[in-house]
């Protein structure tokens, strides 16, 4: 192998870990579920006391850190760096002690499909290695957009791993695209504003300061992930909002703080691997001494998060607030394009700069909701039920048919992307209207308990309640950006099923308007307000139909009901 120029193949990687498994009792590799390419997803567990049972590990008060590699196999730095890390943890005593309070769970290569689709051209922006994997998986999905919708077997297997091991921290290793600058290493953590307060505090006050100091002591310059506010970094950079479709955003729903490493695409491959390795070592050094603070913060987050109103569903960047950071960049300049003749951007590496820039890393709450006591989901929506179960949501089933007073949503408006996005015509800017009504539910329909019933119980004895609530809210509230509704799971409700023949309904509509003065007055008011309606006879007939008893009540009716006040529901054992 041309050292420093090539990355491991999938088969070489798995063989390497098998050798470490055979050599060291503290290293064990497991097969953990299928992928779309038909090969099993593996994890490598590194445990200094040779205990590989996650429940026992948690009882021993150790923290579990999950490291995910190769979600984009064309960005292989973490794959190679993790191989070196496990070897050195076993062979170097000063590193081995970092496992005193930590157990590592490493996914060697998550997107096995893309890793096997090896080439040397698809990462045109990237400087090395000589060949690498492809971003899409066997279904051509970007797996770092799949953590809510779970279209891939890879994602389902990942979530089984995540729910089994329940890590408190996660590292997801990548290589950046975008602007040019002097740093080889950039990274971002879970967007701190969306975290529960105890988790936000431990991130801002303990983990980030410790990590940055540790990296600085190692001589590794770094900065937050460079997401330009305008065209170039000197305009400022924006903190990344990792919604739950992303790996770290998904993890944050379960009070797991995620870090995404983004090495710079134009730096040499061996340098990128080196700083990824050093980032992970620094992370272990910080967490081996701070793990208890993280565990305490998670426990407090579970406890305090058991109740809550005004829970945010959407967030907006607060452009009025920013920090300033020292940034080592290159001047962005323009010159005529040799392709088109028009001006083009380039970064002049002969003109480096070191100056303060704005870092916009504050998000403010936008749309909010109130958590119900229960969601009730008709059993017909099988994929929704399946994904809730996969993610540890505790479901009960009604033991009899009954009419239940619920808050129902009607989908009032939404926009949809014009081209498919990761296999879906994703909705966004969704808005709803609410109504309280009695809805008939059938025996076997599913109940998701969100709030504790009004009895005296210790919520610390049910510490999974809060993260399960957050996952349920993010997926079952239609206005949330990565809700099951926005990912098209409920699109059947958006199509009207029954219609009318104009010549038949004309007489029915006329009779309705004669008998119902309020309906007639409402139509007249609508005509005065809307000139298009005033000049369109068919539109007026359609207006009457949509405001009559004949219009189907299930059109645009979101089928998941919310029980806002505690009632004792008859549930199967």
Secondary structure by P-SEA (a helix, b strand, c coil): cccccccccaaaaaaaaaaaaaccccbbbbbcccccccbbbbbbbbbccccccaaaaaaacbbbbbbbccccccccaaaaaaaaaaaaaacccccccccccbbbbbccccccccccccccccccccccccbbbbccccccccccccccccccaaaaaaaaaaaaacccbbbbbbccccccccccccccccccccccaaaaaaaaccaaaaaaaaaaaacccccccccccccccccbbbccccccccaaaaaaaacbbbbbbbccccccaaaaaaaaaaaaaaaaaaaaaaaaaaaaaaaaaaaaacccccccccccccccbbbbbbbbccccccccccccccbbbbbccccccbbbbbbccbbbbcbbbbbccbbbbcccaaaaaaaaaaaccbbbbbcbbbbbbccccccccccccccccccccccccccccccbbbbbbcccbbbbbccccccccccccccaaaaaaaaaaaccccccccccccccccccccccccccccccaaaaaaaaaaacaaaaaaaaaaaaacccccccaaaaaaaaaaacccccccccccccccccccccccccc
